[in-house]
Amino acid sequence: MTTLLWNARLINPETGTDDTGAVLIENGAIGAVMTNSAEIAAAKTRAAEMIDCNGKCLAPGIVDLGVKVCEPGERHKESFGSAGLAAAAGGVTTIITRPDTLPAIDTPETLEFIRRRANEAAPVNVLPMAALTKGREGHEMTEIGFLLDAGAVAFSDCDHVVRNTKVLQRALTYARSLGALVVGHPQEPTLSAGAAVTSGKFASLRGLPAVSPMAERMGLDRDIALLEMTGARYHADQITTARALPALERARQNGLDITAGASIHHLTLNELDVADYRTFFKLKPPLRSENDRLAVVEALASGLIDTLSSMHTPQDEESKRLPYEEAASGAVGLETLLPAALRLVHAGHLDLPTLFRALALNPAKRLGLACGRLANGAPADLVLFDPDAPFVMDRYTLRSKSRNTPFDGQRMQGKVLATYVGGQQVYGRE
């Protein structure tokens, strides 16, 4: 069956273009990307189904690197079924899951369980990361080779920073021998232990335990030094401070195989949003100053930071309805990632092709995936959206089991109209 999506604004992150045209879907893949009216007219004669996009934006589906799905262990917070529905509604066609579950995803057997559950329950592509050390405890590395064979796309201990530098060095060396990607969490663990906010006048006025932005810089410096020693492939999951950017730039200039990501919450919110101890704004790392936020936005626009993700972290009401210092960290973001990211476009920081370079193309390229692009032969994983449609976020309409979004009640712009995975529509508004 062939489907023609025509009269669309084609957002192509690979070519950096934003043109009116059409996409032909054949057998689950992109058969042609057309901007010539004669070609589009010819395609209409052979398409079994035609969909008029009414001038709305058509882009590669989002590849969200670093999503927590709480299976196994905390299914009441998020399941593959609920996360898959939330992803489809948010224009996310591929989710890269984190291994910080209960128990951690650190054996081929657990990984196989994850893959089977995801295939059964989620309407989008699900690719799992595995733990770098057993139990994410930082003492003994996992069986990286077996986990790669079982389908792991990367290895990470998430926010459990490996404190033992010798263990991390050995793991990076072994990962390099197998070509495996290691995802690190740049943070000096002793300085950041117990911190709820970023240090500064606001933290002092609120009387909350704080961490200096230098803790991120120190953690990144250590990891970069180990990359020089081992030559491993490395991705920093979240860069949130201006202090870390020069170190990242120097590592790139020195030829290290390093990329970096940022989370949408750190690019659109700042430390003052905590206000009167609002725990939905408690994240890890904590929200930063406005100067840090703007510096990281600029780094994303320039390409120094490669990927933009939701860092989707579901927490139930019992975990969040606590004093700020005691509340769990994290926020859901699968459904709010695109409208929140469009704030950067509406504010003039990015154009749409640059945004989708960070949301889709770069994470796909880093993981060696064929998706994330509008190109002949690429998987027909697509999102159709209206970048200007206004709405007020109501967390009770979210499809996630947990609804801990910091954007509740906020005015936003940008609605997903339809999501396609392998050419099949998995979400669509009437």
C-alpha positions in Angstrom: 0.0 0.0 0.0 1.2 3.5 -0.9 0.3 6.6 1.1 0.9 10.2 -0.1 1.2 12.9 2.5 1.0 16.1 0.4 0.6 19.8 0.9 3.0 19.7 3.9 5.8 21.9 5.2 8.7 19.4 5.0 11.1 19.9 7.9 14.3 18.3 6.8 17.1 18.3 9.5 19.6 16.6 7.2 19.4 19.3 4.4 18.4 22.1 6.8 15.4 23.0 4.6 11.8 24.0 5.3 9.9 23.5 2.0 6.4 22.8 0.8 6.1 19.3 -0.7 5.0 15.7 -0.2 6.2 12.4 1.1 5.3 9.1 -0.5 5.2 6.1 1.9 5.8 2.6 0.4 6.0 -0.6 2.4 6.7 1.1 5.6 9.5 3.3 4.2 9.8 6.7 2.6 9.6 6.0 -1.2 10.1 9.6 -2.2 10.4 13.2 -0.8 9.1 15.6 -3.4 8.9 19.4 -3.7 8.3 19.5 -7.4 4.6 20.0 -8.3 4.9 17.7 -11.4 6.3 14.9 -9.3 3.6 15.3 -6.7 0.9 15.2 -9.3 2.4 12.0 -10.8 2.5 10.5 -7.3 -1.1 11.2 -6.7 -2.1 9.0 -9.6 -0.5 5.9 -8.1 -1.1 6.5 -4.3 -3.7 4.2 -2.8 -4.3 6.8 0.0 -3.8 10.5 0.0 -3.7 12.7 3.1 -3.8 16.5 2.8 -1.6 18.0 5.5 -3.2 21.4 5.0 0.2 23.2 5.1 1.2 21.8 8.5 4.7 20.6 9.4 5.9 17.1 8.5 9.1 16.0 10.1 11.0 12.9 11.1 9.6 11.3 14.2 11.4 12.2 17.4 14.1 9.8 18.8 14.0 10.4 22.5 17.2 9.3 24.1 16.9 8.6 27.9 13.3 7.7 28.7 12.5 5.9 31.9 9.8 3.2 31.6 9.2 1.7 35.1 9.1 -1.9 34.0 10.2 -4.0 35.8 9.6 -3.0 39.4 7.4 0.2 39.4 4.8 -0.5 36.8 2.3 1.7 38.7 4.4 4.7 37.7 4.7 3.9 34.0 4.3 0.8 31.8 5.4 0.2 28.2 1.7 0.5 27.2 1.2 3.9 28.8 4.7 5.2 27.7 4.1 4.1 24.2 0.7 5.9 24.0 2.3 9.1 25.5 5.2 8.9 23.0 2.8 8.5 20.0 0.8 11.5 21.2 4.0 13.5 21.5 5.4 12.7 18.1 8.0 10.4 19.5 8.5 7.4 17.2 11.5 5.8 18.9 12.2 5.8 22.6 15.6 4.8 24.0 14.9 3.5 27.5 17.1 3.9 30.5 18.2 0.9 32.6 17.5 2.5 36.0 14.6 0.1 36.8 14.0 -2.2 39.8 16.0 -4.4 39.2 18.4 -2.6 36.9 18.6 -3.9 33.3 22.0 -5.5 33.7 21.6 -9.0 32.3 20.6 -10.4 28.9 17.6 -12.1 30.5 16.2 -8.8 31.9 16.9 -7.1 28.6 15.0 -9.8 26.7 12.1 -9.3 29.0 12.1 -5.6 28.3 12.2 -6.1 24.5 9.4 -8.6 24.6 7.2 -6.4 26.8 7.9 -3.4 24.6 7.0 -5.2 21.4 3.8 -6.4 22.9 2.6 -3.2 24.4 4.1 -0.1 22.8 2.9 1.3 19.4 6.3 3.0 18.9 9.8 1.7 18.5 11.5 0.9 21.8 15.3 0.3 22.0 16.8 -0.4 25.4 20.0 0.8 27.1 21.7 -1.6 29.6 23.5 -0.8 32.8 27.3 -0.3 32.6 27.9 -1.9 36.0 26.0 -4.6 37.8 23.1 -3.3 39.7 24.3 0.2 38.7 26.5 0.0 41.9 29.8 0.9 40.2 31.7 -2.1 41.4 31.8 -4.6 38.5 31.0 -4.0 34.9 28.2 -5.9 33.2 28.6 -8.5 30.4 28.7 -5.8 27.7 29.3 -8.2 24.8 26.3 -10.4 25.7 24.1 -7.4 26.3 25.0 -6.0 22.9 24.1 -9.3 21.3 20.8 -9.2 23.2 20.0 -5.8 21.7 21.4 -3.1 24.0 22.0 0.1 22.0 24.1 1.8 24.7 25.3 1.4 28.3 24.7 3.7 31.2 24.5 3.8 35.0 22.3 6.9 34.6 22.4 9.1 37.7 24.5 6.6 39.7 27.8 8.0 38.7 30.6 5.4 38.8 32.8 6.7 41.7 35.6 4.2 41.2 37.7 5.6 38.4 39.5 2.3 37.8 36.2 0.5 37.3 35.0 3.1 34.9 38.3 3.1 33.0 38.1 -0.7 32.6 34.5 -0.5 31.4 35.3 2.2 28.9 38.2 0.2 27.6 36.1 -2.9 27.2 33.3 -0.9 25.6 35.7 0.5 23.1 36.9 -2.9 22.0 33.3 -3.8 21.2 32.3 -0.4 19.7 29.7 0.1 22.4 28.4 3.6 23.2 28.7 4.6 26.9 26.2 7.3 28.2 27.6 9.2 31.2 26.0 11.5 33.7 28.5 14.3 34.2 28.4 15.1 37.9 30.9 15.0 40.8 28.9 12.6 43.0 30.2 13.7 46.4 29.5 17.4 45.8 26.1 16.7 44.3 24.9 14.2 46.9 21.6 15.3 48.6 21.4 18.5 46.5 17.9 19.7 45.6 18.7 23.0 43.8 21.6 24.9 42.3 23.7 27.0 44.7 23.2 30.7 44.7 21.1 33.5 46.3 17.8 31.8 45.5 18.8 28.5 47.1 20.0 30.3 50.2 16.8 32.3 50.5 14.8 29.0 50.3 17.1 27.2 52.7 17.5 24.2 50.4 20.6 22.0 50.0 22.4 23.0 46.9 25.1 22.0 44.5 27.5 24.2 42.6 27.4 24.1 38.8 31.1 23.3 39.0 30.1 19.7 40.1 29.0 19.1 36.5 32.2 20.6 35.1 34.3 18.4 37.4 32.4 15.2 36.5 32.7 16.0 32.8 36.5 16.8 33.1 37.1 13.4 34.7 35.1 11.5 32.0 37.0 13.4 29.2 40.3 12.4 30.8 39.2 8.8 30.7 38.1 9.1 27.1 41.6 10.4 26.2 43.0 7.3 28.0 40.6 4.7 26.5 39.4 6.1 23.2 35.8 5.0 24.0 32.6 6.3 22.4 30.8 8.5 24.9 27.7 10.6 25.2 27.0 13.0 28.1 23.3 12.6 28.9 22.7 16.2 30.1 24.8 19.3 29.9 23.1 22.0 31.9 25.7 24.7 32.8 27.8 27.2 30.9 30.9 26.1 32.9 30.9 22.6 31.2 30.7 23.9 27.6 34.4 24.9 27.2 35.5 21.5 28.3 33.1 19.9 25.9 34.4 22.1 23.0 38.0 21.3 23.8 37.3 17.6 23.8 35.7 17.9 20.4 38.7 19.8 19.1 41.0 17.2 20.4 39.3 14.5 18.3 37.6 12.6 21.1 34.5 10.6 20.2 32.2 12.6 22.4 28.6 13.9 22.0 26.3 15.6 24.4 22.7 16.1 25.1 20.4 18.4 27.0 16.9 18.0 28.5 14.0 20.1 27.4 13.3 21.1 31.0 16.7 22.7 31.5 16.3 24.6 28.2 12.9 26.1 28.9 12.9 26.5 32.7 15.2 28.0 35.3 15.9 27.9 39.0 13.4 30.5 39.8 10.6 28.3 38.6 10.9 26.3 41.8 9.2 29.3 43.4 7.4 28.2 46.6 8.9 24.7 46.8 7.0 23.3 43.8 8.3 19.7 43.7 7.2 19.1 40.0 10.2 21.3 39.2 12.6 19.2 41.2 14.9 17.6 38.6 18.3 15.9 38.5 20.5 17.9 37.8 18.5 20.7 39.4 17.3 23.6 37.3 20.0 26.2 36.6 20.3 30.0 36.4 18.9 31.9 33.4 22.4 32.6 32.2 23.2 28.8 32.2 19.9 28.1 30.4 20.7 30.6 27.6 24.3 29.4 27.3 23.0 25.8 26.7 20.4 26.9 24.3 23.1 28.7 22.3 25.3 25.5 22.4 22.4 23.5 21.0 21.8 26.0 18.2 25.5 26.0 17.3 25.7 22.2 17.3 28.1 21.9 20.3 25.3 20.1 22.1 23.9 17.4 19.8 20.7 16.0 21.1 17.6 17.3 22.9 15.5 14.8 24.9 12.7 14.7 27.5 14.6 12.7 30.1 11.1 11.3 30.9 11.1 10.3 34.6 7.7 9.3 36.0 7.1 9.8 39.7 3.8 9.1 41.4 1.9 11.5 43.6 3.2 10.0 46.8 6.8 10.6 45.6 6.2 14.3 44.8 3.7 15.4 47.5 6.5 15.7 50.0 8.7 18.6 51.3 10.9 19.8 48.5 14.1 18.3 50.0 12.5 14.9 50.4 10.5 14.7 47.1 11.7 12.5 44.3 13.5 14.1 41.3 12.2 14.0 37.7 9.4 15.0 35.4 7.5 13.3 32.6 8.1 14.7 29.2 7.1 12.5 26.3 4.0 14.4 25.4 5.3 17.9 26.3 8.8 17.5 24.6 7.7 19.0 21.2 5.5 21.9 22.4 8.1 22.8 25.0 10.9 22.7 22.4 8.8 24.9 20.1 9.2 27.6 22.7 12.8 27.8 21.5 11.6 28.3 17.9 9.0 30.9 18.8 11.6 32.8 20.8 13.9 32.9 17.8 16.7 30.7 19.3 16.3 27.9 16.7 14.6 27.2 13.4 12.6 24.0 12.8 15.3 22.1 10.9 17.9 22.8 13.6 15.4 21.7 16.3 14.7 18.4 14.5 18.4 17.9 14.0 18.6 17.7 17.8 15.3 15.9 18.3 15.6 13.2 15.6 18.6 13.2 13.3 21.5 13.4 15.8 20.3 10.9 18.3 19.5 8.4 15.4 23.0 9.0 14.0 24.7 8.6 17.3 23.0 5.2 17.9 23.5 4.1 14.3 19.7 4.0 13.5 18.2 4.5 10.0 15.4 6.7 11.3 15.4 10.5 12.1 15.6 11.7 8.5 13.4 12.6 5.5 15.2 10.6 2.9 14.4 7.9 0.3 14.6 4.5 1.9 14.5 5.7 5.5 11.8 4.2 7.8 8.5 6.1 7.5 8.6 7.3 11.1 7.0 10.7 10.9 5.2 13.4 12.9 2.7 15.9 11.5 2.2 18.9 13.7 0.9 22.5 13.9 3.7 24.6 15.4 1.4 27.5 16.2 -1.7 25.8 17.7 -2.2 27.2 21.2 -3.4 25.3 24.2 -3.2 25.2 28.0 -1.4 22.2 29.4 -3.6 20.1 31.7 -1.7 17.3 33.3 -4.8 15.2 33.8 -5.1 14.8 30.0 -1.6 13.2 29.8 -1.4 9.5 28.8 1.4 8.7 31.1 0.4 6.9 34.3 2.3 9.6 36.2 1.5 13.2 35.6 4.4 15.0 37.2 4.9 17.7 34.6 6.2 21.1 35.4 4.2 22.6 32.5 0.8 22.0 34.2 -1.4 25.0 33.6 1.0 26.8 31.3 0.2 28.2 27.9 1.9 26.4 25.1 2.1 26.4 21.3 2.4 23.3 19.1 0.1 20.3 18.7 0.9 16.9 17.3 -1.7 16.1 14.6 -0.6 12.6 13.6 2.3 10.2 14.2 3.4 7.4 11.9 5.6 4.5 12.7 6.7 2.3 9.8 4.1 4.1 7.7 1.3 3.1 10.1 -0.6 5.9 11.9 -0.3 5.3 15.6 -1.8 8.6 16.7 -4.1 11.1 15.0 -6.5 13.8 16.0 -9.9 13.9 14.5 
